[in-house]
């Protein structure tokens, strides 16, 4: 059989236990048709075959980010960085440059100006002259001041409120577009700006599709070929469908619905939750809930039961021990009432556990979607009561642990600001092995895993977490041809150097979707 693509002279880490290494691979119709030596692959080479010499570089299964907020990342990536701006002219110039890359009607947000270091702030008319078609919202470094244009001012809550001041023009008494608050929590309430994360259910699908396209390009640079985005309102689910059909993203997507909102599960089912509307590219299967105090225990358990009985996969946010125990108790209850084989209900994060949680999680077959790279990036800001991140204990107990980034959702203050974290699975791999953070701290060294296990966390374990291990996560005949080509072999370099490995190429279905210049 003539291949569409052949990769040879490589070091393939297949994660197939029967044949863990190879030097070449052949692809036909988006799937792997041969893995082996250079000689094994030669019979598949024809006149039309694309042949790539890897020159000894390492190829691994495409990374799977099992917890990312892709639309939120794309929205954040479009936020204008205003830090260090000192003049009104510079601010307006930066806004004008951003407008050129923003579709008409989409929100334009900026963050980081410090009024104490600026000559003056622009007013609503000056913003309108630069952005007549796009609503503009610019937020200060201290979250206590914002500037808006007329499109955005139309959405502002103008009712008098304690702790809120709206500047006005001296002659007319009309708003200048500058709003000041005494408590940062008031700023979004007054301005009525769409939230970036979680995704605002009122944002137009076209704006969300644009964000998917932007974020996808960035994610591909990290060797990621599949993502799990667990917390989406109906407009976001439709935007993903449109983006896939319109060719805006090549990523393979496993999506979940945001059941923390008061949107009935039935509506999500009508939107397609529980189906695979586009084979091998788009699958909708998760129901996201939070096991904290966002709703009563009674309501939380009712929603867990409803989702379980509908045959869907629960994706439950739980960080500290109390939240994780709350999630497990709810799942134990529904599984006893309505047993279901191979449900693979998920705990998102599970950053701190104890022996009781381990045993109960193993007993009911829970899957854990963890985020190694967050701890690396955020310590010491990461909450101390969720610092255990016990990968070794969970894996040793027989629990499937997958790796993700939670990008861009890290620290608590969520306003209009550029991303603080991009998805970087090689960083996550390194931390899971050496347990050393960006600041040099070693956190629970006894929870280290091997490099091979860490690679599985970011590949085949992620495939298992979405019921897709039969066709992705390893490099085997018949599986999807999704690969990341790396500059070094993570199994042979010093563990400290894993984070410095670079992605040379990302391949999805035998198509090169990213290549380092």
C-alpha positions in Angstrom: 0.0 0.0 0.0 1.4 3.4 -1.0 1.7 5.8 1.9 0.7 9.4 1.9 3.6 10.2 4.3 6.7 8.4 5.5 8.8 9.6 8.5 12.2 7.8 8.7 15.6 8.0 10.4 13.8 8.9 13.6 13.7 7.7 17.2 10.0 6.8 17.7 8.8 6.3 21.3 5.6 4.4 20.4 4.3 3.7 23.9 3.2 0.3 22.5 4.6 -2.2 25.0 5.0 -4.9 22.4 7.2 -2.7 20.2 8.3 0.4 22.3 10.7 1.9 19.7 11.0 2.2 16.0 12.9 4.2 13.4 10.2 4.8 10.8 6.5 5.2 10.3 4.1 5.3 7.4 0.7 7.0 7.1 -2.2 6.5 4.8 -5.6 8.3 5.0 -4.7 9.9 8.3 -3.8 6.6 10.0 -0.7 4.7 10.7 -0.2 1.7 8.4 3.3 0.6 9.4 5.7 1.2 12.3 9.2 -0.4 12.2 12.7 0.0 10.7 13.6 2.1 7.7 13.6 -1.1 5.6 10.2 -2.1 6.9 8.7 1.2 5.6 10.4 1.4 2.2 7.8 -0.8 0.4 5.2 1.8 1.2 7.0 4.6 -0.6 5.5 5.7 -4.0 5.8 8.6 -6.3 3.2 10.7 -4.5 4.5 9.9 -0.9 5.7 12.8 1.2 9.0 11.6 2.7 10.5 13.3 5.7 14.0 12.5 7.1 13.9 13.2 10.9 17.7 13.1 11.2 17.5 11.2 14.5 15.0 13.4 16.2 12.5 11.9 18.6 8.9 11.3 17.7 6.2 10.7 20.3 2.4 10.4 20.2 0.8 13.8 20.0 0.3 15.3 23.4 -3.2 15.4 24.8 -4.1 18.4 27.1 -6.8 16.8 29.2 -7.9 20.1 30.8 -7.7 23.4 28.9 -10.1 26.3 28.3 -9.3 26.9 24.6 -11.8 29.6 23.9 -10.8 31.5 27.1 -7.2 31.2 26.0 -8.0 32.7 22.6 -10.0 35.5 24.2 -7.2 36.2 26.7 -4.6 36.2 23.8 -6.5 39.1 22.2 -6.3 41.3 25.4 -4.1 44.3 24.7 -1.1 44.5 27.1 -1.1 48.1 28.4 1.5 47.7 31.1 4.1 50.4 31.0 2.1 52.8 28.9 2.8 56.4 29.9 1.0 58.5 27.3 -2.5 58.7 25.9 -1.1 58.7 22.4 0.7 55.4 23.0 -2.4 53.8 24.4 -4.6 54.9 21.4 -1.9 53.7 19.0 -1.8 50.3 20.6 -5.6 50.1 20.5 -5.6 51.0 16.9 -3.1 48.3 16.1 -5.3 45.7 17.9 -8.5 46.9 16.0 -6.8 46.1 12.7 -6.7 42.4 13.7 -10.1 42.2 15.3 -13.3 41.4 13.3 -15.9 44.1 13.3 -18.2 43.9 16.3 -15.9 41.8 18.4 -14.9 43.0 21.9 -11.6 44.6 22.3 -10.1 44.5 25.8 -7.0 45.9 27.3 -5.3 45.6 30.7 -2.5 47.1 32.7 -2.4 50.9 32.4 -1.4 52.8 35.5 -3.0 56.2 35.7 -0.4 57.5 38.1 2.2 57.1 35.4 0.2 58.4 32.4 -0.1 62.0 31.2 -3.9 61.6 30.8 -6.5 59.1 30.0 -8.4 59.0 26.6 -12.1 59.8 26.7 -15.0 58.1 25.1 -14.9 60.2 21.9 -11.2 59.5 21.4 -11.9 55.8 21.8 -14.8 56.0 19.4 -12.6 57.6 16.8 -10.3 54.6 16.9 -12.9 52.0 17.4 -16.4 53.0 16.1 -17.6 49.4 15.4 -16.0 47.3 18.3 -16.9 47.7 22.0 -13.8 48.7 23.9 -13.0 48.0 27.5 -9.6 49.0 29.0 -8.8 48.0 32.6 -6.3 49.5 35.0 -3.5 47.6 36.6 -5.2 47.7 40.0 -8.6 46.6 38.7 -10.2 49.8 40.0 -10.6 51.9 36.8 -11.8 51.2 33.3 -12.3 53.2 30.2 -15.0 52.3 27.6 -16.2 53.6 24.3 -19.8 54.2 23.2 -20.4 50.6 22.1 -19.3 49.4 25.5 -21.0 52.3 27.4 -24.3 51.2 26.0 -24.0 48.0 28.2 -22.9 49.9 31.4 -25.3 49.8 34.4 -25.9 53.5 34.9 -27.8 53.2 38.1 -26.2 55.1 41.0 -24.3 52.7 43.2 -22.1 53.2 46.3 -18.4 52.9 45.6 -18.8 53.7 41.9 -17.9 56.9 40.2 -18.4 57.8 36.5 -16.4 60.7 35.3 -18.3 63.3 33.2 -17.5 66.1 30.8 -17.5 69.4 32.6 -19.7 71.2 30.0 -22.3 68.6 29.1 -22.3 66.3 32.1 -22.2 63.3 29.7 -20.0 60.3 30.7 -16.3 60.5 29.6 -16.1 56.7 29.5 -13.9 56.5 32.6 -15.4 54.5 35.5 -13.8 54.2 38.9 -14.7 51.8 41.7 -13.6 51.3 45.3 -13.9 47.5 45.2 -12.5 45.6 42.2 -15.5 43.2 42.3 -17.7 46.1 41.2 -15.9 46.8 37.9 -17.3 43.9 35.9 -20.8 44.2 37.5 -21.1 47.9 36.5 -19.4 47.6 33.0 -21.3 44.3 32.2 -18.4 43.1 30.2 -18.5 39.5 28.9 -16.5 37.1 31.0 -13.5 35.4 29.4 -13.5 32.5 31.7 -15.9 30.9 32.0 -17.0 31.7 28.5 -19.9 34.2 28.5 -23.0 32.5 27.2 -24.0 35.7 25.3 -20.9 36.2 23.3 -21.6 35.7 19.5 -20.4 32.4 18.1 -18.3 34.2 15.4 -16.2 35.8 18.2 -15.7 32.5 19.9 -14.7 30.9 16.5 -12.1 33.6 16.0 -10.7 32.8 19.5 -10.6 29.1 18.8 -8.6 29.7 15.7 -6.1 32.0 17.5 -5.6 29.6 20.5 -5.3 26.5 18.3 -2.3 27.9 16.5 -0.6 28.6 19.8 -1.4 25.2 21.3 -0.1 23.3 18.2 3.3 24.8 18.9 3.6 22.7 22.0 3.0 19.4 20.1 -0.6 19.1 21.3 -2.9 17.2 18.9 -5.9 16.7 21.1 -7.6 18.7 23.9 -10.3 18.3 26.5 -12.3 21.5 27.2 -14.7 20.6 29.9 -16.8 23.7 30.8 -18.7 25.2 27.9 -22.1 27.0 27.5 -24.3 26.3 24.4 -22.9 29.1 22.3 -19.3 27.8 22.8 -20.3 24.2 21.9 -21.8 25.5 18.6 -18.7 27.7 18.0 -16.5 24.6 18.2 -18.7 22.7 15.8 -18.6 25.7 13.4 -14.8 26.0 13.8 -14.2 22.4 13.0 -16.5 22.4 10.0 -15.0 25.6 8.8 -11.4 24.4 9.1 -10.5 26.9 11.8 -8.8 24.3 14.0 -7.1 21.0 13.2 -7.1 19.9 16.9 -9.1 16.9 18.0 -11.6 18.0 20.5 -13.3 16.4 23.5 -15.8 18.9 25.0 -17.9 19.2 28.1 -20.9 21.3 29.1 -21.1 23.8 32.0 -23.8 22.4 34.2 -22.9 24.9 37.0 -25.1 27.4 35.2 -28.8 27.1 35.4 -29.0 25.7 31.9 -31.0 22.4 31.8 -29.1 19.3 30.9 -31.8 18.6 28.3 -30.7 21.7 26.4 -27.1 20.6 26.3 -28.3 17.2 25.0 -30.1 19.0 22.3 -26.9 20.8 21.4 -25.2 17.4 21.0 -23.7 16.4 24.4 -23.3 12.7 24.5 -22.5 12.4 20.8 -19.6 12.4 18.4 -20.9 14.8 15.7 -17.7 14.8 13.7 -15.8 11.5 13.8 -12.3 11.6 15.2 -12.4 15.4 15.4 -15.2 16.5 17.7 -16.7 14.5 20.6 -19.1 15.9 23.2 -19.3 13.8 26.4 -18.5 15.6 29.7 -20.7 17.3 32.2 -18.7 19.8 34.3 -19.7 20.4 37.9 -17.9 22.0 40.9 -17.8 20.1 44.2 -17.3 23.3 46.2 -19.9 25.7 47.7 -21.2 27.1 44.4 -24.4 25.2 45.0 -26.0 23.3 47.8 -25.0 19.7 48.4 -28.5 18.6 47.6 -28.5 20.4 44.2 -24.9 19.2 43.4 -25.9 15.6 44.0 -29.1 15.9 42.0 -27.1 17.1 39.0 -24.5 14.4 39.4 -27.3 11.8 39.5 -29.1 13.4 36.5 -25.9 13.3 34.4 -24.9 9.8 35.4 -28.3 8.4 34.6 -28.2 10.1 31.2 -25.1 8.0 30.4 -22.7 11.0 30.4 -19.2 11.3 31.9 -19.0 13.5 35.0 -16.1 16.0 35.1 -16.0 17.3 38.7 -13.8 20.2 39.8 -12.3 19.3 43.2 -9.0 20.7 44.6 -8.8 20.2 48.3 -9.6 17.1 50.3 -13.1 18.3 51.3 -14.1 18.9 47.7 -12.7 15.6 46.5 -14.5 13.7 49.2 -17.7 15.5 48.4 -17.3 14.5 44.7 -16.5 10.9 45.6 -19.5 10.6 48.0 -21.9 11.8 45.3 -20.4 9.4 42.8 -20.5 6.5 45.2 -24.2 7.2 45.8 -25.2 7.3 42.2 -23.2 4.2 41.3 -24.8 2.2 44.0 -28.2 3.4 42.9 -27.5 3.0 39.2 -24.5 0.9 38.5 -22.7 1.7 35.2 -19.7 -0.2 33.8 -16.8 1.8 32.5 -18.2 5.2 33.3 -14.8 6.8 33.7 -16.2 9.7 35.7 -13.4 12.3 36.2 -12.1 14.4 39.0 -10.5 17.6 37.6 -7.4 18.6 39.7 -7.6 16.3 42.8 -4.6 18.2 44.0 -4.7 16.9 47.6 -5.8 13.4 48.7 -5.4 10.9 51.5 -5.4 7.1 51.7 -9.1 7.0 52.2 -9.7 9.0 49.0 -7.2 6.8 47.1 -9.0 3.6 47.9 -12.5 4.9 47.3 -11.4 6.5 44.0 -9.8 3.2 42.8 -12.8 1.2 43.9 -15.3 3.1 41.8 -13.0 3.5 38.8 -12.4 7.2 38.9 -10.2 9.0 36.4 -8.1 12.1 37.5 -7.3 14.9 35.1 -4.3 16.6 36.8 -2.3 19.7 35.8 1.4 19.2 36.6 2.5 22.4 34.9 0.3 24.7 37.0 2.3 23.9 40.2 5.6 24.4 38.3 4.5 27.8 37.2 2.5 29.2 40.1 4.3 28.1 43.3 4.3 29.8 45.8 1.0 31.4 44.8 -0.7 28.1 44.4 -2.9 27.5 47.5 -1.1 25.5 50.1 -4.0 23.2 50.9 -3.9 21.8 47.3 -0.2 21.3 46.9 0.2 17.6 47.3 -0.5 16.7 43.6 0.1 13.0 44.4 0.7 11.6 40.9 2.8 8.6 42.1 0.3 7.6 44.8 -2.6 7.8 42.4 -0.9 5.8 39.7 0.4 3.2 42.1 -3.2 2.8 43.3 -4.3 2.0 39.8 -5.9 5.3 39.0 -5.6 6.7 35.5 -4.0 10.1 35.7 -3.9 12.4 32.6 -2.1 15.7 32.2 -3.4 19.1 31.3 -2.6 22.8 31.6 -5.8 24.5 32.8 -4.6 27.3 30.5 -5.2 30.1 30.8 -7.1 29.8 34.1 -4.6 30.5 36.8 -4.6 32.8 39.6 -7.8 33.8 41.2 -8.1 37.4 39.9 -9.8 36.9 36.5 -10.1 40.2 34.6 -9.2 41.5 31.2 -5.6 40.5 31.0 -3.2 38.6 28.7 -2.8 34.9 29.4 -0.6 33.9 32.4 -0.2 30.3 31.3 0.1 28.6 27.9 -0.2 24.9 27.5 3.3 23.4 27.8 3.2 19.6 28.2 7.0 19.2 28.3 7.0 21.5 31.4 4.3 19.3 32.9 6.3 16.2 32.2 9.4 17.6 33.8 7.6 18.7 37.0 5.9 15.3 37.4 9.4 13.7 37.3 11.6 16.1 39.3 8.9 18.0 41.4 10.9 21.2 41.1 9.0 24.4 40.6 9.9 27.5 38.6 11.0 29.1 41.9 13.3 26.2 42.8 11.2 24.5 45.5 10.9 20.7 45.6 7.3 19.7 46.4 6.6 16.2 47.8 9.5 14.4 46.1 8.0 11.0 47.0 5.2 11.7 44.5 7.7 11.7 41.5 7.0 9.4 38.6 9.3 8.0 35.9 9.9 9.9 32.7 8.1 7.1 30.8 5.1 7.3 33.2 5.1 11.1 32.8 5.0 10.8 29.0 2.0 8.4 29.3 0.2 10.9 31.6 0.4 13.4 28.7 -0.5 11.0 25.9 -2.2 7.6 26.3 -3.7 8.4 29.7 -5.4 11.4 28.2 -6.8 9.2 25.4 -8.2 6.8 28.1 -9.8 9.8 29.9 -11.9 10.5 26.8 -12.6 6.8 25.9 -10.3 7.1 22.9 -7.3 4.9 23.7 -8.3 2.5 20.9 -7.3 5.0 18.2 -5.0 7.6 19.8 -2.3 8.0 22.4 0.2 5.4 21.1 1.9 4.9 17.7 0.5 1.7 16.4 -0.9 0.4 13.1 -4.5 1.4 12.7 -4.3 4.4 15.1 -4.5 8.1 14.1 -1.3 9.5 12.8 -0.9 12.2 15.5 2.7 12.9 16.5 5.0 15.5 18.1 8.6 15.6 16.8 11.0 16.7 19.5 14.6 18.0 19.4 15.7 15.5 22.1 14.6 12.2 23.6 13.0 12.9 27.0 13.9 9.3 28.1 17.6 9.9 27.8 18.3 13.6 28.6 18.7 14.6 32.2 15.2 15.1 33.8 16.1 18.7 34.5 16.4 19.2 30.7 13.0 17.9 29.7 11.4 21.3 30.0 14.0 22.7 27.6 13.2 20.2 24.8 11.6 22.0 21.8 8.9 20.8 19.5 10.1 20.7 15.9 6.8 19.6 14.2 3.2 18.7 15.1 1.4 16.2 12.9 -2.4 15.5 13.0 -3.8 12.8 10.8 -0.6 12.7 8.7 -0.8 16.5 8.0 1.9 18.9 9.2 -0.1 21.5 11.2 3.0 23.1 12.8 6.6 23.3 11.9 9.3 25.3 13.6 10.8 27.8 11.3 
